[in-house]
């Protein structure tokens, strides 16, 4: 019973992340990005939000896949699937760092 509840929670998180990803790809809704959230009101009005929406969308999409893999791991009771989570999480971190650097380079020009 505990596994079923965990599975439902993990799938719920995956769906929420997927919704955030789709909304960000469409550039709709709240921009859940640190650069935007920590910017002042004046900076928010001036900033080009498109690269931040794209960055957030890709990060949320990959994180959604991570949670789907976790759900599959729970459902199939296969601990080997954990090995898929590691490169996915690493790809999120690497993408976030590289894209942040690129966005900052473009915005300083």
N, C-alpha and C positions, 0 to 999 in steps of 0.2 A: 504493500500500500504506500509506503514511504517513497518507493521508486516512482510510482505513478504520479504522486504529488510533485516530486522533483522534476519529472519529465514535463508535466504541465507548466510548471513555473519557467523552466528553461525554454520551452517552445513559446511561451507568452513573451519572454524577453526577446527572443529571436524575431517574433512578429513585430514587436514595438520598434526594435532597431531597424527592421526592414521598412517600416512605415516612415521612420525618421529619414532613412536613406532616400526613399522615393520622393518625399517632400523636399529634401535638399536638392536632389537632381532637378526637380521642377522649380527650384528657387522660390519655394512657398513656405510660409510659416516662420517660426522662430529659428534664427540662425544660431545653432548650438556649436559655437566655435569660440575658443578662448580669446582670440584676437578681437572678435566682435564683442564678446561679453565684458571684457576688461577695458574696452575703449570708452572714451567719454562720449557724451551725446553729440558733441560737435564732430568728433572723429568718426563716429558711426554714420553721420549724414554724408561725410565726404568720401568715405571708403568705398572702393569697388568690392561689392559683396560676392560677385560671381565666383572668384577663385576660392573663397572661404566656403561657399555653399558646395562647390565641387569637392573640396577636401573633406568636408564633413560627410558628404554623401558616400564617398568611397570608403571612409573609415567605418561609418555605420553599416555599410553593406558587408564589408569583410567581417566585422564583429558579429553580424547576423549569421554569417556562414559558420563562424566559430561556435555560436550557440546551437546551430543546427547539428554540427558535428558532435557536440556534447550530448544533444538529445539522442542522436543515433547511437552514441556510445552507451547511454543508459538503456535505450530500447533493445539493442542487440547484445548488451552485456559483453561488449568487446573492448577490452582495455587497450588494444593496439591502436584504436582510433585516436587515442590521446596523442599519438605521434603526428597526427594531422593538425592538431591544435597548435602545436609549437611553431611550425613554419607560418601558419596563418597569423598568429599573434605577432611574430617577428616581422611579418610583412606589413602589418598595421603600423608598428613602431617605425620601421624604416621609411614607409611611405609618408607618415606624418612628419618625420624629421626632414626628409628631402623636399617635400612639397612646401613646408614652412619656409625653408631656406629659399626656394625658388620664388615664392610669393613675396618674401621680403626683398629679394633682389629686384623684382619687377616693380614693386611699389616705391623703391628709392630712386628709380630712373625718372 
